Amino acid sequence: MQRIQSEKSILDEPDSPLEVTLCLKYVLGQVSYSIPEEMAKGSVVGNIAHDLGLDLKRLKSGNARVYTGDGVEYIELNGERGLLLIKERIDREAICRQTTPCALHFQIILENPMEFYSVTVEIIDINDNPPTFEKSEVTFKISESAVIGGKFVLDRAIDLDVGKNGLQKYELKPTDNFVLKGDSQGSGTEKAEMILQKPLDREKEESISLVLTAFDGGDPQMSGTIRIFITVLDVNDNAPVFTQSTYTATVFENAPEGTVVTSVSASDADHGSNGRIKYSITNSLDQAHALFQIHEESGEIKLIGNIDYENARNYHINIRASDDGGLTDSCKVIVEVVDINDNKPTINIMSKSNMISEHSKPNTVVAMMNVQDPDSNENGKVHCFINDNTHLSIKSASNNFYSLVTDSDLDRERASEYNITVTCSDEGVPSLSSSVTLTLQISDVNDNAPVFERSSYEAYIVENNTPGLSIFTVKATDADWNQNARVSYILEDSSVNGVPVSSYVSVSADSGVIHAVRSFDYEQIKDFHFLVKAQDGGSPPLSSNVTVKIMIQDQNDNPPQVLYPVQTGGSLVAEMVPRSADVGYLVTKVVAVDVDSGQNAWLSYKLQKATDRALFEVGLQNGEIRTIRQVTDKDTVKQRLTVIVEDNGQPSRSATVVVNVAVADSFPEVLSEFTELTHDKEYNDNLTFYLVLALAVVSFLFITCLVVIISVKIYRWRQSRILYHSNLPVIPYYPPRYSDTLGTGTLPHVYNYEVCRTTDSRKSDCKFGRAGSQNVLIMDPSSTGTMQRIQSEKSILDEPDSPLEVRLTC
């Protein structure tokens, strides 16, 4: 029942085109089967998986299916079992008519990778159609003078089966007057003719009834009959005779109805009604009588239907000529149909991929298609091509099969989608073409690292900034798509002066904004650099780094610091100027520095106050104090100069320094003057301090007592309102450590006050201790000073961090 023919792969053929380099096996073999027609639906045709050597898993993973183009799918594939099954009723006569052998051709398509196999199923004819006549009876009028051997053409029987199952022979009964012509006994497929073997005698037999039986060669044998009624006429002894036994003609397909194809002609030697000839078309296999018509008198054959070269390339028309006497003759007209280019190529997509990776290798198959043009010769030769600039090409895999493949590397960043127009045209004149457009998406692969807009970044920030301040933004872009293009920013681990850079700055992972983590001080750090990494969201991720340099800009946040003369809290330093000093005498030099930079560190010196402004001046740039006139005896010994040092910042900052100058020629004179000055100064400073302290303590006690009294009054008033509305007995409640005094309020028994002086309060020599119930006043006795610098190390007031504490107990 089956016949399997193993053929070589097209890829193995030496004349196979360049497509052998493709990553696709177009045809691995051809499998042929033979089955009888009219098999039941679901019947097994063959084990295609076994015959092709394919695993059932491959059929499932490859989504195996049957491809028949535009034809009817008579056979289906059972992927679970690997079998070909009958899907639709197969009638050989409906599919192939009289064509032999009759076969179904289809392909088995597999994907991942794409493959296809050609399958041929030959349909074996069975004897399922008996011979039939178009008419059940036919009538002849034959003259009694018909000569022996006269032939009469009978209607031909039609048997749709072929081979031995087709029409094989005729039988005519009874055979008293007529017998069948010799060739009608043989194949009997061309025509049936009966021969007069015994003269007719109308006087003996006016009519004759015969039965013509047609037999096929099937098993069991089938037959069909037609009844023949013969009326015997008087003398008509000449039959019509055609001028040719076979006529040939041509007609273009799609010719309009009414087109004259050809004319036939027959002659009859008789005269009168016996010589009048009528033409007719007898039954034929190709149903020519439905497409052609013959004028019964002129013999002109016209087209009355639509003919198509693709359906039939020629027609055989059987013409019968008969006279009124019943004598006939026959001839055959062979009409050849001329093909015209009236069919466009038909493009059938067998399989296609809607999306491929941009890393697909060249010669990757994107689609497979089958192109058909039913026209013949040059009209049926097809060439296919695609539009340019698509990085794809079309290649012929085998006859009428094409593959669309990549011909170069793909890059989604250059083109994420291709609209591919496949155009197929024939070689007819004029040429006809058809096209189909395929859309191919290119899927992204993470093959591009993020790229920063700059190769390096520099940013500036003013010192003393607020922590969390946004400094600037780094920006990187990724040419990939979707998740592969999602950029995150990461601060690379590094250190600045031994401190992790993350304690200086932070980077927003999403926006790339760089924030200051701390407040910067230009005097501590002037600039630093670090790396920011931009990383995409691909797998594996790609990244790139960029160097960021942060430069701190100076702010005028430091006042000038006086280095000389040194200011002390408990001693005086004086510069001596002899009374013989000339103009421009250098008394001393004020030395100051500013830790800021730039113009914020440019210092200028000015004389703010002076005992005698006409005697001294200060250099604006160098801070040198010089005399501007000759010193005289009238000038006082004690000269006090206040010098202000200013920087050039905006706004400017300043510092002052007091310079004591002694105008004298001897040391004892200077000592007596400045000792008195020291005692007076210490006494005045102590008195001022005590007065201010006493005023502050009294004010604080008064305000505190006032606030407490008002608070208690409000509290008692609210409690009385609550008790008044609730009608509950009043139970007084007194907080601990409080006592009621005539209903006027409460005061705490103990109040503790701590007053802390600043580190600049070095001029005071007193300190209040922390005793809980007493006040202690400690004063250092005055010491006799000299012109040298005197510093008391035992004084608590000389300690920079020693606070002035006062604890009062009520």
C-alpha positions in Angstrom: 0.0 0.0 0.0 2.9 2.3 0.6 5.9 3.1 -1.5 8.8 5.0 0.0 11.4 6.5 -2.2 14.5 8.0 -0.7 16.0 10.8 -2.7 19.1 12.8 -2.2 18.9 16.1 -0.5 18.9 19.1 -2.7 21.8 20.3 -0.6 23.8 17.3 -1.9 23.3 18.1 -5.6 26.4 19.5 -7.3 24.3 22.0 -9.3 22.5 23.2 -6.1 22.8 27.1 -6.0 24.6 29.2 -3.5 22.0 28.5 -0.9 23.9 25.5 0.4 25.6 27.9 2.8 22.3 28.6 4.6 21.7 27.5 8.1 18.7 25.6 6.9 18.1 22.1 5.4 15.6 22.9 2.7 14.8 19.3 1.6 16.2 16.4 3.3 14.4 13.8 1.2 11.2 13.0 -0.6 8.8 10.4 0.6 6.2 8.8 -1.7 3.1 6.9 -0.7 0.4 5.1 -2.7 -3.1 4.8 -1.5 -6.5 3.9 -3.1 -9.1 6.6 -3.5 -12.2 6.8 -1.3 -10.4 5.7 1.9 -12.2 6.5 5.1 -11.4 9.6 7.0 -8.8 9.0 9.7 -7.2 6.1 7.7 -3.4 5.9 8.0 -1.4 6.9 5.0 2.0 6.3 6.4 4.4 6.8 9.3 6.0 10.0 8.2 8.2 10.3 11.3 9.7 6.9 10.8 10.1 7.3 7.0 11.9 10.7 7.4 13.9 9.5 10.3 12.5 12.2 12.6 12.0 11.9 16.4 8.4 12.6 17.7 9.9 15.3 19.9 11.3 17.1 16.9 7.8 17.1 15.3 6.4 18.7 18.5 9.2 21.2 19.1 9.3 22.1 15.4 5.5 22.7 15.2 5.3 20.3 12.3 2.4 20.9 9.9 1.3 20.1 6.4 1.6 22.9 3.8 -0.4 22.5 0.6 -0.4 26.1 -0.7 -3.8 27.1 -1.9 -5.0 23.5 -2.4 -7.4 21.5 -0.3 -5.7 19.7 2.6 -6.8 16.1 2.0 -4.2 14.7 4.3 -3.3 15.9 7.9 -0.4 15.2 10.2 -0.8 13.6 13.6 2.1 15.1 15.5 1.6 12.9 18.5 2.0 9.7 16.6 4.0 10.9 13.6 1.4 9.6 11.2 -0.2 11.0 8.0 -4.0 10.5 8.2 -6.9 11.0 5.7 -8.5 14.3 6.5 -11.0 14.7 3.6 -12.6 12.3 1.1 -10.3 11.7 -1.8 -12.0 11.2 -5.2 -9.4 10.6 -7.9 -11.8 11.5 -10.6 -12.6 14.9 -9.0 -8.9 15.7 -8.4 -7.2 14.5 -11.6 -10.0 13.5 -14.0 -8.3 11.5 -16.8 -4.8 12.4 -15.8 -2.5 9.6 -14.9 -0.8 9.0 -12.7 -2.8 11.0 -10.1 -0.9 12.3 -7.1 -1.1 14.8 -4.2 2.0 16.9 -3.5 2.5 18.8 -0.3 5.3 19.7 2.2 5.9 19.0 5.8 7.1 22.2 7.5 9.3 22.3 10.6 10.5 25.3 12.6 13.4 26.0 15.0 15.3 25.4 12.7 13.1 25.8 9.6 13.0 22.6 7.4 10.6 21.2 4.9 10.2 17.8 3.3 8.3 17.0 0.1 5.7 14.3 0.2 4.0 12.7 -2.8 0.9 10.6 -2.3 -0.2 8.7 -5.5 -4.0 8.1 -5.7 -4.8 4.6 -7.1 -8.0 4.4 -9.0 -10.7 2.0 -7.9 -13.6 0.9 -10.0 -16.2 3.1 -8.5 -17.7 4.6 -11.7 -19.7 2.6 -14.3 -19.7 3.5 -17.9 -22.6 5.9 -18.7 -24.2 7.3 -21.7 -25.4 10.9 -21.9 -28.8 9.7 -23.2 -30.8 6.7 -22.3 -31.9 6.1 -25.9 -31.1 7.3 -29.4 -33.0 7.1 -32.7 -31.7 6.4 -36.2 -33.5 6.7 -39.6 -31.9 4.4 -42.0 -32.9 3.9 -45.6 -33.6 0.4 -46.7 -31.2 0.9 -49.5 -28.3 1.4 -47.1 -25.4 -0.5 -48.5 -23.7 -3.3 -46.6 -20.8 -2.0 -44.6 -22.5 1.3 -44.0 -21.4 2.7 -40.6 -23.4 4.5 -38.0 -21.7 6.5 -35.2 -23.2 5.8 -31.8 -23.0 8.0 -28.7 -19.9 7.3 -26.8 -20.0 6.0 -23.2 -18.2 7.9 -20.5 -16.3 6.2 -17.7 -14.5 8.5 -15.2 -12.2 5.7 -14.1 -8.9 5.2 -15.8 -6.8 2.3 -16.8 -8.4 -1.1 -16.6 -11.2 0.4 -14.6 -12.1 2.6 -17.5 -14.2 1.9 -20.5 -12.9 -1.3 -22.2 -15.5 -2.6 -24.8 -19.0 -2.4 -26.3 -21.5 -5.0 -27.0 -24.4 -4.7 -29.4 -27.4 -6.9 -29.2 -29.1 -8.4 -31.2 -26.7 -8.6 -34.1 -29.1 -9.7 -36.8 -28.6 -6.6 -39.1 -25.8 -4.6 -37.3 -22.5 -5.4 -35.7 -20.0 -3.2 -34.0 -17.0 -2.0 -35.9 -13.8 -4.0 -35.1 -12.0 -1.2 -33.1 -15.2 -0.8 -31.0 -14.6 -4.3 -29.7 -11.1 -3.5 -28.5 -10.3 -0.4 -26.4 -13.6 1.1 -27.4 -12.5 4.4 -25.9 -12.4 6.5 -29.0 -15.8 5.9 -30.6 -18.5 3.3 -31.1 -19.7 2.6 -34.7 -22.2 -0.1 -35.8 -21.8 -1.6 -39.3 -24.7 -2.8 -41.4 -24.0 -6.4 -42.2 -27.4 -7.4 -43.7 -29.6 -5.4 -46.1 -32.6 -3.8 -44.5 -36.1 -4.5 -45.9 -38.6 -2.0 -44.7 -41.4 -4.2 -45.9 -40.2 -7.0 -43.5 -39.1 -4.9 -40.6 -40.1 -1.2 -40.3 -38.2 -0.6 -37.1 -35.4 -2.3 -35.2 -34.6 -2.0 -31.5 -31.0 -2.6 -30.3 -29.2 -2.4 -27.0 -25.6 -1.1 -26.8 -23.7 -2.1 -23.6 -20.4 -0.5 -22.5 -18.2 -2.5 -20.1 -15.2 -1.5 -18.0 -12.4 -3.8 -17.0 -12.8 -3.5 -13.2 -13.4 -6.2 -10.7 -16.3 -6.5 -10.3 -17.1 -5.4 -13.8 -19.5 -2.5 -14.3 -21.5 -1.6 -17.4 -23.9 0.9 -18.8 -26.5 0.7 -21.7 -28.3 2.8 -24.2 -31.3 1.8 -26.3 -31.1 2.3 -30.1 -34.3 2.7 -32.1 -33.9 2.4 -35.9 -36.6 3.5 -38.3 -36.1 2.0 -41.8 -36.6 4.5 -44.6 -36.8 4.3 -48.2 -33.8 4.6 -50.5 -31.0 7.0 -49.4 -27.9 5.3 -50.5 -25.2 8.0 -50.1 -23.9 9.0 -46.6 -22.3 12.4 -45.8 -18.5 12.4 -46.1 -16.3 15.0 -44.2 -13.5 16.6 -46.2 -11.1 15.7 -43.3 -11.2 13.2 -40.6 -9.4 15.5 -38.2 -9.5 19.3 -38.1 -7.1 21.4 -36.0 -7.7 25.0 -34.7 -6.3 27.4 -32.1 -8.0 29.8 -29.8 -6.6 32.2 -27.2 -7.7 31.6 -23.6 -10.1 34.2 -22.3 -11.4 34.7 -25.8 -14.9 36.3 -25.8 -18.0 34.3 -26.4 -19.0 34.1 -30.0 -15.4 33.8 -31.3 -15.4 31.6 -34.4 -13.0 28.8 -33.8 -13.1 26.9 -37.2 -15.6 25.4 -39.7 -16.1 21.8 -40.8 -17.5 20.6 -44.1 -19.1 17.4 -45.3 -20.7 16.5 -48.6 -23.6 14.1 -49.6 -23.9 12.8 -53.2 -27.7 12.5 -52.7 -30.1 15.1 -53.8 -33.0 16.8 -52.2 -33.7 16.0 -48.6 -31.4 13.0 -48.7 -28.5 15.3 -49.5 -29.3 17.9 -46.8 -26.7 17.7 -44.1 -27.0 18.7 -40.5 -24.0 19.0 -38.1 -24.0 18.3 -34.4 -21.5 17.8 -31.6 -21.5 14.5 -29.9 -20.6 13.7 -26.3 -17.0 14.0 -25.2 -14.9 13.5 -22.1 -13.8 17.1 -21.8 -17.3 18.5 -22.0 -16.5 20.3 -25.2 -20.2 20.5 -26.1 -20.7 22.9 -23.1 -18.0 25.2 -24.5 -18.4 25.0 -28.2 -21.4 25.2 -30.5 -21.7 24.2 -34.2 -24.1 25.7 -36.6 -26.1 22.8 -37.8 -26.2 24.0 -41.4 -22.9 25.8 -42.0 -20.7 23.7 -39.8 -19.2 26.9 -38.1 -17.9 26.2 -34.7 -18.2 29.1 -32.1 -17.1 29.6 -28.6 -20.0 29.8 -26.1 -18.1 29.5 -22.8 -15.0 30.7 -21.1 -11.9 28.7 -21.7 -8.8 28.8 -19.5 -5.4 27.4 -20.5 -4.7 26.6 -16.9 -7.7 24.2 -16.8 -7.4 22.6 -20.2 -4.7 23.0 -22.9 -6.8 21.5 -25.7 -10.2 20.2 -26.5 -11.3 17.3 -28.7 -14.7 18.0 -30.4 -16.5 15.1 -32.0 -18.6 16.3 -35.0 -21.4 14.3 -36.6 -22.8 15.0 -40.0 -26.2 13.3 -40.9 -28.5 13.6 -43.8 -32.3 13.3 -43.8 -31.9 9.7 -44.9 -30.2 8.9 -41.6 -26.8 8.3 -43.0 -23.9 9.9 -40.9 -20.3 10.5 -40.9 -18.0 11.9 -38.1 -14.8 13.8 -37.7 -12.7 15.2 -34.9 -11.8 18.8 -34.3 -8.7 19.4 -32.0 -8.8 22.9 -30.5 -5.4 24.0 -29.1 -5.7 26.7 -26.4 -3.1 29.4 -26.6 -1.8 30.7 -23.3 -1.7 34.4 -22.5 -0.1 36.0 -19.5 -3.3 36.5 -17.5 -2.2 35.2 -14.1 -0.1 37.1 -11.6 2.4 35.1 -9.5 0.9 33.9 -6.2 3.1 34.3 -3.2 2.3 31.9 -0.3 4.1 32.4 3.0 5.0 28.9 4.3 6.6 30.1 7.5 8.0 33.3 8.9 9.6 34.9 12.0 8.2 38.1 13.3 11.2 38.9 15.4 14.9 37.9 15.4 17.8 38.9 17.6 20.2 41.6 16.5 23.0 39.1 17.1 21.6 36.6 14.6 24.3 35.3 12.3 24.3 36.1 8.5 22.2 33.6 6.4 19.7 33.2 9.2 16.4 32.2 7.6 13.6 34.7 8.3 10.8 33.3 6.1 10.1 30.6 3.6 7.6 31.1 0.7 6.2 29.3 -2.3 5.5 31.1 -5.5 3.2 29.8 -8.2 2.3 31.1 -11.6 -0.1 28.8 -13.5 0.8 30.3 -16.9 3.2 28.4 -19.2 6.5 28.9 -20.8 7.8 32.5 -20.4 4.6 33.6 -18.9 5.1 31.2 -16.0 8.8 31.9 -15.3 9.0 33.9 -12.1 11.8 36.0 -10.5 11.6 37.4 -7.0 13.4 40.3 -5.4 13.2 42.5 -2.3 13.6 46.2 -1.6 17.1 47.5 -0.9 18.7 48.6 2.4 17.1 45.8 4.4 20.2 43.7 5.2 18.3 40.8 3.8 18.3 38.9 0.6 16.0 36.4 -1.1 17.4 33.1 -2.4 15.8 30.2 -4.3 15.8 27.0 -2.3 14.3 24.8 -5.0 11.8 25.0 -7.8 9.2 27.6 -6.8 10.5 27.8 -3.2 12.3 30.8 -1.9 13.9 31.7 1.4 14.4 35.2 2.9 17.7 35.3 4.8 19.9 37.9 6.5 22.9 38.8 4.4 24.8 40.9 7.0 25.0 41.6 10.7 22.0 43.3 12.2 22.1 46.3 14.6 18.9 47.2 16.4 20.3 50.6 17.3 20.5 51.4 13.5 17.2 49.9 12.5 14.8 48.3 15.0 12.3 47.2 12.3 12.3 46.2 8.7 9.4 46.4 6.3 10.4 43.9 3.6 8.5 44.0 0.4 8.9 40.8 -1.7 8.0 41.3 -5.3 7.7 38.4 -7.8 7.2 39.1 -11.5 6.9 36.8 -14.5 8.5 37.1 -17.9 5.3 37.6 -19.9 4.6 40.6 -22.1 3.4 42.6 -20.4 5.0 41.3 -17.2 2.7 40.7 -14.3 3.8 40.9 -10.7 2.6 40.6 -7.2 4.1 41.6 -3.9 3.8 40.9 -0.2 5.1 43.0 2.7 6.6 41.4 5.8 7.4 43.2 9.0 10.5 42.0 10.9 11.2 43.2 14.4 14.8 43.2 15.7 15.0 42.3 19.3 17.5 44.1 21.5 20.7 42.6 22.9 22.6 44.4 25.6 25.6 45.2 23.4 26.0 48.9 24.2 27.5 50.3 27.4 26.2 53.6 28.7 28.1 56.6 27.4 28.5 59.8 29.4 27.9 63.2 27.7 31.4 64.3 28.6 34.7 62.5 29.0 35.2 64.1 32.4 33.2 66.6 34.6 34.3 69.6 36.7 32.0 71.3 39.2 32.3 74.1 41.6 30.7 74.5 45.0 31.0 77.3 47.5 32.3 76.3 50.9 30.0 76.3 53.9 27.3 74.7 51.8 24.2 73.1 53.3 24.5 69.3 53.5 22.3 67.6 50.8 22.8 70.5 48.4 22.7 69.4 44.7 26.0 70.2 43.1 25.4 69.1 39.5 24.2 66.2 37.3 26.0 63.6 35.3 24.2 62.2 32.4 24.8 59.0 30.4 22.8 57.5 27.6 22.5 53.9 26.4 21.7 53.2 22.7 20.0 49.9 23.7 16.3 49.6 24.4 14.0 49.1 27.3 15.6 47.4 30.3 18.9 47.3 28.5 18.9 51.1 28.2 17.9 51.8 31.8 20.9 53.6 33.3 21.7 53.6 37.0 24.5 55.7 38.6 26.8 54.3 41.2 29.5 56.1 43.2 32.7 54.1 42.9 34.5 53.3 46.2 37.5 55.5 46.7 38.9 57.8 49.4 39.8 61.4 49.8 42.5 62.1 52.3 41.9 58.7 53.8 38.1 59.3 54.2 35.6 57.4 52.0 34.3 59.5 49.2 30.8 58.5 50.2 31.1 60.8 53.2 31.7 63.7 50.9 29.2 63.2 48.1 26.4 60.9 47.0 24.9 60.1 43.6 21.2 59.6 42.8 21.0 56.2 41.2 18.1 57.2 38.9 18.8 60.9 38.0 22.6 61.1 38.3 22.3 64.2 40.6 25.4 64.6 42.8 24.6 65.8 46.3 27.0 67.1 48.9 26.9 65.0 52.0 28.7 67.4 54.3 29.5 71.1 54.4 32.8 71.7 52.8 35.6 73.9 54.2 37.9 75.4 51.6 40.6 75.8 54.2 40.6 72.0 54.8 40.1 70.7 51.3 40.3 72.6 48.1 39.3 70.0 45.5 38.9 66.2 45.2 37.9 63.8 42.5 36.1 60.5 42.3 34.6 58.1 39.8 30.9 57.7 38.9 29.9 54.5 37.2 26.9 54.3 34.8 25.5 50.8 34.6 22.6 49.6 32.4 19.9 47.1 33.4 20.9 44.4 30.9 22.0 40.9 31.7 24.9 40.8 32.1 25.1 44.6 32.8 27.5 46.9 30.9 29.0 50.0 32.5 31.3 52.9 31.9 33.1 55.3 34.3 33.7 59.0 34.3 36.0 61.1 36.4 34.3 63.9 38.4 36.3 66.7 39.9 34.8 68.9 42.6 36.5 72.2 43.3 35.6 74.1 46.5 35.3 77.8 46.1 36.5 80.0 48.9 34.0 82.1 50.9 35.0 84.9 53.2 34.2 83.0 56.4 37.4 83.7 58.4 38.3 87.0 59.9 41.9 88.1 59.9 44.0 86.7 62.8 46.5 89.0 64.4 49.8 87.3 65.1 51.6 90.3 66.5 51.3 92.0 68.8 50.0 89.2 71.0 46.9 90.2 73.0 46.9 88.9 76.7 44.2 89.3 79.3 46.2 90.1 82.4 49.3 91.9 81.1 50.2 94.9 79.0 52.8 95.0 76.3 54.1 98.4 75.2 56.4 99.5 72.5 58.9 102.2 73.4 59.5 105.2 71.2 62.4 107.5 72.2 61.6 111.2 72.3 64.4 111.7 69.9 62.7 109.6 67.2 62.5 111.2 63.8 59.7 111.3 61.2 59.1 107.8 59.8 60.5 106.0 62.9 59.3 102.4 62.8 57.5 101.8 66.1 56.3 98.2 65.4 54.6 96.2 62.8 51.2 94.6 63.1 51.3 91.1 61.6 48.0 89.4 60.6 47.0 86.5 58.4 43.7 85.3 56.9 43.3 81.6 56.2 40.9 82.4 53.3 42.3 82.7 49.8 42.3 85.1 46.9 40.9 88.5 47.5 39.3 87.2 50.7 42.9 87.0 52.1 44.0 90.4 50.9 44.5 92.5 54.1 44.5 96.2 54.7 45.5 98.0 57.9 43.9 101.2 59.2 44.3 103.2 62.3 40.9 103.2 64.0 41.6 105.1 67.2 44.7 106.8 68.7 45.6 108.9 71.6 47.3 111.3 69.2 46.4 110.7 65.6 48.9 113.3 64.5 51.8 111.3 65.8 51.4 107.9 64.2 50.2 106.3 61.0 49.7 102.6 59.9 50.9 101.3 56.5 47.8 100.3 54.5 49.4 97.2 53.0 52.2 96.2 55.4 50.8 97.1 58.8 53.9 99.1 59.8 53.3 101.8 62.5 55.5 104.8 62.0 55.8 108.3 63.3 54.5 111.0 61.0 56.2 113.9 62.9 59.0 114.6 65.3 58.3 113.4 68.8 58.3 116.3 71.3 58.4 116.6 75.1 54.8 117.6 75.1 53.7 114.2 73.9 52.2 112.0 76.6 54.1 108.9 77.6 51.1 106.6 77.3 49.9 106.3 73.7 47.1 103.8 72.9 46.6 102.9 69.2 43.7 100.7 68.0 44.5 99.2 64.6 41.7 97.5 62.5 42.7 94.8 60.0 40.2 94.2 57.2 40.2 91.6 54.4 38.9 92.3 50.9 36.0 89.8 50.9 32.3 90.6 50.3 31.2 91.4 53.0 34.6 92.1 54.5 35.6 90.7 57.9 37.9 92.5 60.3 39.9 92.2 63.5 41.3 94.9 65.9 44.4 95.0 67.9 45.4 97.5 70.6 49.0 98.7 70.5 50.4 100.4 73.6 53.2 102.8 72.9 55.4 104.4 75.5 57.0 107.7 74.5 59.9 107.9 76.9 63.6 107.8 77.0 64.0 105.7 80.3 62.5 102.5 81.5 61.5 103.7 85.1 59.3 106.4 83.6 57.4 103.9 81.5 57.0 101.5 84.5 55.4 103.9 86.8 52.9 105.1 84.2 51.8 101.6 83.0 51.6 100.2 86.6 49.0 102.7 87.6 47.1 102.1 84.4 47.0 98.4 85.0 45.5 98.7 88.5 42.9 101.2 87.4 42.0 99.0 84.4 41.5 95.9 86.6 39.4 97.7 89.1 37.1 99.2 86.5 36.7 95.9 84.7 35.8 94.0 87.8 33.2 96.5 88.9 31.5 96.5 85.5 31.3 92.7 85.4 29.6 92.6 88.9 27.0 95.2 88.0 26.0 93.5 84.7 25.9 90.1 86.5 23.6 91.3 89.3 21.2 93.0 86.8 20.9 89.8 84.8 20.2 87.6 87.8 17.5 89.9 89.2 15.8 90.3 85.8 15.8 86.5 85.3 14.3 85.8 88.7 11.6 88.4 88.2 10.5 87.1 84.8 10.5 83.5 86.0 8.3 84.2 89.1 5.9 86.2 87.0 5.5 83.4 84.4 5.0 80.8 87.2 2.3 82.9 89.0 0.4 83.5 85.8 0.6 79.7 84.9 -0.7 78.7 88.3 -3.6 81.2 88.1 -4.7 79.9 84.7 -4.4 76.3 85.9 -6.5 77.0 89.1 -9.1 78.9 87.0 -9.5 75.9 84.6 -9.8 73.4 87.4 -12.5 75.5 89.1 -14.4 75.7 85.8 -14.2 71.9 85.4 -15.3 71.3 89.0 -18.1 73.8 88.7 -19.6 72.1 85.7 -19.2 68.6 87.0 -20.7 69.3 90.5 -17.9 67.2 92.1 -16.3 67.9 95.4 -13.1 69.9 95.1 -10.0 68.1 96.3 -7.0 70.4 96.0 -3.8 68.9 94.5 -0.4 70.4 95.0 2.5 69.2 93.1 5.4 68.0 95.1 8.0 70.6 96.4 5.3 73.3 96.1 3.4 75.0 99.0 0.3 77.1 99.0 0.8 80.7 100.3 -2.5 82.4 101.1 -4.0 81.2 97.8 -1.7 83.5 95.8 0.1 80.7 93.9 3.1 78.4 94.3 6.8 78.9 94.1 9.4 76.1 94.0 11.6 75.8 97.0 14.9 75.6 95.0 15.9 77.3 91.8 19.3 76.6 90.3 20.8 79.1 87.8 23.9 78.6 85.7 25.5 81.5 83.9 28.3 80.6 81.6 30.7 83.2 80.4 32.4 83.1 77.0 36.0 82.2 76.4 36.7 85.9 75.7 35.8 86.9 79.3 39.4 86.9 80.4 39.4 90.3 81.9 37.5 89.2 85.1 39.4 87.6 88.0 36.4 86.2 89.8 34.5 82.9 89.7 31.4 81.7 91.3 31.7 78.1 92.5 29.1 75.3 92.4 28.3 75.2 96.2 24.7 74.3 96.6 23.8 76.8 99.4 26.5 79.5 99.3 28.1 81.9 96.9 32.0 81.9 96.7 33.9 84.9 95.2 37.5 84.3 94.4 39.7 87.2 93.4 43.4 87.2 92.6 45.4 89.9 94.3 46.8 92.5 92.1 50.4 91.9 91.2 53.0 94.4 90.6 53.5 94.6 86.8 56.5 95.5 84.8 57.0 96.5 81.1 57.5 92.8 80.4 54.6 90.5 79.4 53.1 89.1 82.6 50.8 86.1 82.5 49.3 84.5 85.6 49.0 80.7 85.1 47.1 80.1 88.3 44.2 82.4 87.4 41.1 80.4 86.4 40.1 83.2 84.1 43.1 82.7 81.9 41.8 79.2 81.0 40.0 79.6 77.6 37.3 77.0 78.4 36.7 78.0 82.0 33.0 79.1 82.3 31.7 81.6 84.9 29.2 79.7 86.9 26.7 81.1 89.4 24.4 78.9 91.5 21.7 80.6 93.6 19.5 78.8 96.1 16.2 80.3 97.3 
